Amino acid sequence: MSESLRIVFAGTPEFAAEHLKALLDTPHQIIAVYSQPDRPAGRGQKLTPSPVKQLALQHDIPVYQPQTLRDPVAQAELAALKPDLMVVVAYGLILPQVVLDIPRLGCINSHASLLPRWRGAAPIQRAVEAGDAESGVTVMQMEAGLDTGPMLLKVSTPISAEDTGGSLHDRLATLGPQAVIAAISGLAAGNLVGEVQDDSLATYAHKLNKDEARLDWNRPATELERLVRAFHPWPICHSTLNGEALKVHAAALGEGSGAPGTIIAADKSGLTVACGAGALRLTRLQLPGGKALNFSDLYNSRREQFAPGLVLGQ
């Protein structure tokens, strides 16, 4: 490694914590960590520090949690740290130009997509939902725009027909840190040149919400099958049956046709529901107050609840 850099790390969720963990094993100095303010979590809605903050505290690294980086006081605090580089991973706050200009080598970002595909908040889930053949991590030099900066380094991985938002997230969380470490070495040595993104190829990965996880049975089964995988483990696709909520944790393409939402078959292999085109076989479900179960287990005890002819989503 060409030199040991003074690095400020900014990140919030588990994906970012994996990057920080890897950086702590390098000769670089992590002089401070920035993370989002503690948020209420769990049933008790107790204020909970982010995974990144928890990791930083375990390693006695000072943690800063400004509400915004547009505040001159927060900017002065950061400048006083005299960082060589700022590494940003899923931080969740906008970095204004004055902040981007503080570190000697600027700010780099590890983004969970093959840019310019999927800029924005939920690139992992959107890639699965869209049926993309591959995903990856792009390390870029940050600009004031959202995920628009020059690309320094890319690593890719195929998206399999079994991948969920969760499994792809976990794979990218192991690929990303190594890419960041390689990019830092290149920047420190001065031999890494960014490639400008083609804005005409950019797509925006909107933040996930629970409303769009509601299964619209008028859509083709192929789209719904991808949605179920993309939205697992959050926000989990859902519908209703007999007036009760029904969470769908896993599904596969089924056979048959009928009016959208109608149960056309139920057996140990799953609950087959007609869609706008084709059919979806629901293989793992969760009923109100219960835990997620394979359909074969539900079918044994509640066969009458899943009789063919009943309609989901009414």
N, C-alpha and C positions, 0 to 999 in steps of 0.2 A: 504494500500500500504506500502511495507516494507521500502522504502526510496525514497527521492526525488533525481532524477538523473540530472546531467548536460548533456543535449542532444544537439548534432549538428544534424540538419535535412538537408538532401540533396534530392532535387526533382525538377521537372520542370513542368509537365502538370497538368491539372485539377484533375486527379486521385491522384496525389501526394498532391495537395492542400487540398483535403478532409482529408488525413491522418494528415497533419499539423494542420488543424482546430481542429481535435479531440484531438491531443496532447496538444494543447493550453488550453484545458479544464481539464487537469490533473494537479496534484501538481508538475510535473516535470518542470524543467527550460529549455526552449529552448534558448540556449545561442547564437546560430548563425544559419543562413540558407545558404546553398550552392545551387545555381541554375545555369542553363546554361546561357551563355551570351544572352543579349536581341537580338531578331531576327526581321527582317522585316516582317510585317504582314498586311493583308488587301489590299485594292486597292491602297492606297498611299504608300504601302511598308514602312510604318513608323516603326522605331525601337520600339519594344513592349516588356515590361517585361513579364516574364512567370507568370502564375497564382500563383505559389508558391512565387515568389518574391513580387508580388502585395500584397499577404496576409501578408507576413513578414513585409513589410513596414507599413502596416496598424497597426501592433502591435509593431512597433518600434524595431524590431529585426534586428541586423546587417546582411547584405547580402554580401556574397562573390561570385564572378562569374569568377573563373579562366578558361582560355581556356583549361587547362589540369591540372590534379593532379600529373603529373609526374615531374612537375617543383619544384625544391627544395625550392624555395621561398614560393610557395603555401603550400607545406608540413609543412614548419616552422610556417606559419600563423595558420594552423590548430592545430599543436602541442601546440602552445602558448595558445590556448583556453582551454586546459586541460579538454577535454570532458570525461565523464564516458562512453558514448555510442554515436554511430552515427547511425541514422535511415535513410536508403536510400530507396527512392521510385521513380522508373521511372526517375532517375536523368539524365542518358544519357551519363555519362562519366565513363571510366574505373577507378577503384580504385586500384592502385598498392599495393603490400604487405606492403610497408612502411606506407601507409595511413591506411590500415586495422589494423595495429598494434598500432596506436596512441591511440584510446580510451581504457580506462581500461577494459571495457567489450566487446571490439571489435565493429564490425559493423553488423547491421542486415538489412535485405532487405524484403520488402513486394512485392511479385511477383504474378501477376494475373493469376496463373494457379495452378493446382494440380501437383506440381513437383513430379517426373522428367519429366512429360508430358509438352511439350511446354516451353522449355527454349528459351530465346531470346526476340526480340523486339515487336512482335505482338501476344502475347499468347491468347488474348481475341477473336480476329477475326479468328485466326486459329482454335480455338476450335469449333466455329460455322460453319466455312467452312468445317471442317472434319466430322461434324455430331456427335461430342462427346455428350454423355448423360449428362455429368456434367462438371462443371468448379469450380473454387474456388480461394482462396488466400493461398499461402504458405509463412509463415514468416521463413526466414532462416538466419543462421549465415553465413556471407559472407566470401568467399575465393577469391583467385586471378582469378579462372576460371569463366566463364559466367554462372551464376545461378546454380552453382554446389555444394554449401555449404550444411552443415547438416541442416535438416528441424526441426524447433523448434515447429511449430504449424500450423495446417491446418484447414480451414473452407471451406465447399463445398456448391454448389447450383446446382439444376438441370438446364439443358439448355432445354427450351421448344421449340416446333415447331414454335413458333412465335418470338422467341428471335432474335434480331439483334445485331450487334457488339455494337451499342449504348446502347441498353437496358441491355445487360449483363455487359458492362462497368459500368453503373450507379449502378447496384446491387452490383458488386464487390467493388465499391468505398465506399459503406456503410459497407460491411462486413470486408474489409481490415483493416480499422482503429481500429476496436474493437479487431481484432486478434493481431495487433501490441501492443496495450495497454496491453492485457493479457500476451503477450510474454515478454514485458518489466518488468512486475511485477514478472514473473517467473525468469527472469535473475537476477533482483535485489535481489530476495530472495535466489538465488543460487540453485533453485530446478528444473531447466528446462534443459533437456539433449537433444542434437540434434540427429536426426536419419539420418544416412548416406544415400544418394541417390543411387539408383541402376542405374548406367550409361547406362546399356543395354536397359533400358526402355525410355531413353530420346529421345525427338524429338525437332527439331529446328524450332522456329516460325519466319520465315523470315519477315523482314520489308515489309510493304505494299507498292505497287507502282501502279500508274494509268494504266500501260500497262496490268497488270494481271486482271484489272477490266473490260477489254474488253470481252464481252460475245462471247465465241466460240460455235456456235450453233451445232457443231459436237459432243459436250459433252452431256452426259445424262441430262435430265431435272432435276433429283433429285440433281445433283451436282450444276447446275446453280442456282436452287432455294436457296440452302444454301449459294452460293457465293453472291447473291443479298442481303441476310440478313446480312452476315458477313461484307460486305463492305459498310454498311449503319451505320452511316452518312458519312463515308469517306473510300475510294475514290469515291464511287458510281459506280455501274456497268453501262456499256454503250455499245451501238452498233450504227449502222447507218441505216437510212431508207430514200430512195429517195436522197441519197447523203448528208443528213443532220445528225448531231449528235443527238442521242436519249439517254437520261439518264434514267435508270430503277431504280426507288426508291423502288418498291415493286412488288412481283410476287408470284404466287402460282402454284402448279402443275396443268396442264390442261389435256384435253383429245384430242386424235386424233394423226395422224402421217402424215409425208410428208417429202419432201427434207429439210434437216436442214436449218433453217433460214426463211422458208416460212411461211407467215401468213396463218393459216388454218381457223381462225374464228375471227370475231370482233363483239362484242356487248357490252351492258352496263356492263357486268360482267368482261370484260377485252379483251386484244388482245392476242389471242392464237397463239404461234409460235412453229413450229415443231423443235425438237432437234434430236441429234444423237440417243437417245432413249427417247420415250415419248414426251410430249409437255409442254411448259411453258406458263402460262397465266400471262401477264404483267398487273398489276392493278393500278400502279401509275407511270406516266411518266413525263419527262421534255423535252420540245422542246427548240431549241436555242433561247435565249433571253426571254424565259418565265419562270414561276415558276413551281414547281412540282404540278401536278394535278392528281386527280383520273381519270382513263381512261374513266369512264362514262361521265365526263365533256368534255374531248377532243373529244370523239366520237360524241357528239351532234353537235359540230361546225365544225369538220374536218373529217367527215366520209370517204370522198373519199381518204384521205391520207393513210388510213389504210385498203385498199381493200384486201380481200383474194387473194392469188396468188403473191402478192408483196413479195420481199425477203429482210430480214434484214442482215446487215453486209457486203454488197457487196461494 
